[in-house]
Each structure stands twice: as C-alpha cells, then as structure tokens.
Amino acid sequence: MKFTTFALLGILLLGSFASLQAANPAGASQVAIGFTGGSTWTSASTGICIWYFPVVGDLDLTTLFAPDSSGNPVVDRAYPYLLWVSDFSVQPLPASSYFLALAPAGEGTIYYTSRPDLRNFSDLTKRSTWGIPVATFIREASILRSGDNLTSDTFIFSADLVISNTFSLNGIPFDFSSLMPHGMTCFEWGQNSSAFEAGTCVAIGGATGVRR
C-alpha cells in the first residue's frame, strides 16, 4: 500500500531456478521478489494495493511479463502475468514530530493469467478477469512511518503464506511455496504526491508450511 512514487532499487537476484524448488527454498532473509505498482485510495483511510513483480527468484522478464508489439516484455500493469492485490486500511496515530499510521492485518492474493491483456481494471472490486488465485498471504499489522511529513515514507510488513497452488508460469511449473514456504517480509519506500510504490521482499524462515 502507499501514498507515493518510487524507484525500484537494490533488487538482488537469487541463484538458479533449480535452487528454488521445494527442497531448497530461498533462505531466511534472502530476497525472494522485487515489486513495483501502486495503490488506489477508496476513502481517506482505505485503499487497494496492486503490485507486479520484475523479480521472482531468478525468473527472467519474459517469464514474468507479456511482450509489447516489438516483442519485448514490459514492466507495466498492463503486461504482468502475476499481480499481488491487497485491500488495506490505515489509522493515523498521534506523534509529536513525525507521521505514524497503523496498518491493520489483512489479506494479500497473487493472481495469475496467461492473458494480461484481458484484465479489466475499470472496477477494482471486480477481479474475475485478473486471473486465478495462486497464492494467499495473511499480511500482519504494521506501521507506516515518515519523518518528513510524507515527503518520504517507509512501510515494512510481514505476510505469512497460507495457501499456495502449483501453476504453469509461461510454460514453467511454479509454486510460491517452493520459493518462500513461510511467506515474506516486505520493505517498501516512497515519496509524496504519487500513487506508485516499489521495494523488495525477503523470505521468512520458520518451521511450518503452507496449506494446499
């Protein structure tokens, strides 16, 4: 979720795709995905966050994004095979010299479609054209913070992976539970006067798995 525009910086690639199978998932605190996208505010305190992923393990852009007329994959909301979607709310907290807001717990879903050109974003509450749900996360409560009155801000949260299904990603069998079986911790940065956001998510370590 966000108030702002960001540059996608500091994204680290993982090892080979084979190393990301269920037997060898991304290690704890290892970068699993990099994201960009934006939020649409539906009220003064609620909104809908939509991300797409330039980085998922070591998968290349042609696996993650559909091509334009020139045949090149495009990192833009009209082209990703995968979308993260999360409804959110915020509750400002009293603070003397900086901005703080509570972001309560919620749910995030990753949708997949092989035809991103058929998605309809005219009504963000109607998602039947966005693809099939392939992963569901429970986003933990966290704090949105800014020391300069939202000229810049930081949002960090953890999301537990609770449901995951294997699907074919541009011909490659893939399952988010193979990459990050326990979920992820996401680091998001921004600047004021924009609806865009970007950042990275690292894998969470743990002793339990996800539901199928």
N, C-alpha and C positions, 0 to 999 in steps of 0.2 A: 504494500500500500504506500501512498506517497502524497506529498504536497508539491513535487518538483521535477527538474530535468537533470539527467546525469550522463556522465561519460562512463563507458564500460571499461574499467581499468583493472590491471593486476590480475587477470584471469590466468590461472595455471592449468596446463594440460596434464592429464594423467598418463599412465603407461598404455600398453597395448590393449585393444578391446578384449582380448582373451583374459587379461589380468583382471577384468571387471566382471567375470562370471560369478555365479553364486558362491563357488568355493573360495574365491578370492575377491571379496568386495572391497570398495575403497576403504582405506584405513581411517580410523578415527581422526578427525580434523584435517583430512585430505580433501582438497577441492573436488567436488563431485559435479556441480553445474555452475554456469555463469548465466545471468539473466539480464534482460532489459525489457522495457514495456512501459506501462503506465496505469494510472487509476482514474476512474470516473467517479466524482462525488455525487451521491444521490440525495444528500442533505448536508447540513453543516457538520454532521458528525458521523455519517455513514458513506460507504462507497463500495466500488467493485474494482479489485486489482486484477490486471491481466498481464502476465509475463510471457515471453518466449525466450528460447534458450540457444544462444550462439555456442555454448559449451555444454555438452553432456558427455562426461568421461572424455574419451578421445575421438568420438564420432565427428566426422568432418561435416562441413556446412551443407554439402549436397545430400547428406543423410537427414539433416535436420530442417532444411528449408527447400521449398519448391523453387524452380528456376523462373526467371522472367523471360521475355521474348528473345533475349540474347543467349539464353541457356545457362545463365549464371544464377546461383542461389542468392536470394535477397533477404537480409536481416530486417524484416519489417512485419507488422502484424498481419498483413495480407498473405504471407508466404509460409509461416511455420507449420510443420506437421504436428507439433506439440504446443499446447497452451496450458499455462497454470492460471487458474481462476479462483479467487478467494473474495467472498463478501466480508467486509470489515466494518468496525466502528471504532471511534476514539473518544476518550473522555479527558478533557484538559484537567491538569492538576495544578493546584496553587504552588507557585515558585516565585522567589523574590527577584532573581536576576537572570533567569533563563526560562525557556519554554519546555514543559513536560506534558505528555499526554499518555494516559493508559490506553493500550490497545488490547481489549479483552480477547480471550481464546476464541478460536473459530476453526473453520474447516477450509482446506485447500484441495482442489481437484486438478489433476492433469488430464487433459483431453487429447486424443489422437485422431487425426483424419488424414487419409492419403490425398484428399482434395481440399486443401485450404481455401481455394478459390470459391468454394461453395458455401463458406461460412457467411452468416448474416449477422452483422453487429448493430443493426438498426434498433434492436431492443435487447439490452444486455441482461435482462431477466429471462429471456427465452433462448435457450442454449442447445436446442435439438440439432442445429446444423453445425455445431462446433466440433463434433466428433464423439468417440466413445470414451468413457472414463477408464483410464488405465492405471491410475494411482490416486489414492485418497490419503490426505495428511490431516492430522489434528494440529493446528497452529496454536502454540502455547501463548499465554498472555505475556505482554512485554511493554516496553516504554519507548515512545517516540521522543527524541530529545534534540534540543537546539540551544546553543549558547549565544546565538546572534540573531534572535527573533526571526528564525526560519529563513535567514539568508542562506544558511546551510543547515542540514539536519542529518541525524543518524538514526537508523532503526535496525535493531538486531533481535531476531526471534528464532526459536526452535520449533520444528514441525515433525511430529512423530509419524512415520509411515505405518498406516494401519491396514490398508487394503492395496494389493498390487496384483496385476494380471500381465501375463506374457502376451505380447503382440508383435506384429511384423512392422518394423520401422524401416521403410524404404527397402524391404527385402531382407532385413537383418532381424532375427528373433531377439527381442529385448524385453527386460523386466526391470523396473526400478528397484525391486528388492534385491537384484543381483549387484546393483551399483551401491546402494545405501540402504541396507535391510532395516536399519533402525530409524531412518529419517535424516534430517539435515538441520544445521544451524545456518541461518542466512544473515548476511551483512549488506545492508542497503544504505546508499548515500544519495544526497540530493542538494539542490539549490532552489531558492524561492522562485515563485511565479512560473511554474511549469507543472505538467501532469505526468512527466516521464520519470522513470527510475531505472536503476541498474545496480548490479552487485554480484556477489558470489555466495555460494552455499557449500559448506563443508559437511562431510559425513559425520553422523553421530555414532559413537561406539556404544556397545551395550550387550546384554545377554539374552534379549528376547527377539523374536522375529515378527513378521507381519502375517496378517490373515490373507487367505486366498479367496 
